[in-house]
Amino acid sequence: MASRRSTHGDTKTSVAISILSKETGLPVNFKHDGARFAQPQTLKITEGETYVLGIAVSGDASPQLVGIEVGYTRLKLEYSGARKHEATAAWTADCVRPTRDGHRDEVLVAVTIRTSDGASRSAIFPLQVKVYAASRHGTVSRAHASGEPLGKLHLQMEWEDAGPYSPIARADARFKFSRRSSSRASTESLPGMPIPASAGISSRPGRQANDVASAA
């Protein structure tokens, strides 16, 4: 997950994000959509459910995680160490409606880091999701009923050191979904953190964002 410097002078920083259900401690599921939509994989989330994100950054520039926004909502970070390269945050899917069958929605995830030279940079990643209706009492949401458990989302930020400073890093749209080897997980394995009562997300139609490219 380490960053590397390319032959063209770009510095690349890796970002890994895990997403667990706060209620069950289990990872969210994802499905393979192939070429049907803008991105080949889709995260499955439930309307109104609260999720715990585990975020880690790494790279040659010794990045620190400064902030994360999901659907234009800035989330509170709880750091797991003084180096500030790992943290947890929570958001609740209470600002989205269930996705229509045959469609996908898009949630923008903005990650901000600070490198060893004191510079801050941000990148915006379009995340393709399908939102399911909240389950009735005693039933399992369709978001949990099928698909593969998500291990981590692997994202990458990159920028040109030789050029003029810019606070905007390029978001490599070729991010990957890794499958969790076991669906057993618990929020107890994450650093202790207060869960906000509401940390909303918003969705946008599943199309390519203007400032970042959608995954192929």
PyMOL commands that set and color helices and strands:
alter all, ss='L'
color gray80, all
select helices_A, chain A and resi 142-145+187-189
alter helices_A, ss='H'
color red, helices_A
select strands_A, chain A and resi 10-21+29-32+41-46+50-58+64-70+73-74+78-79+86-92+105-114+120-132+148-160+170-179+204-205
alter strands_A, ss='S'
color yellow, strands_A
deselect
rebuild
show_as cartoon
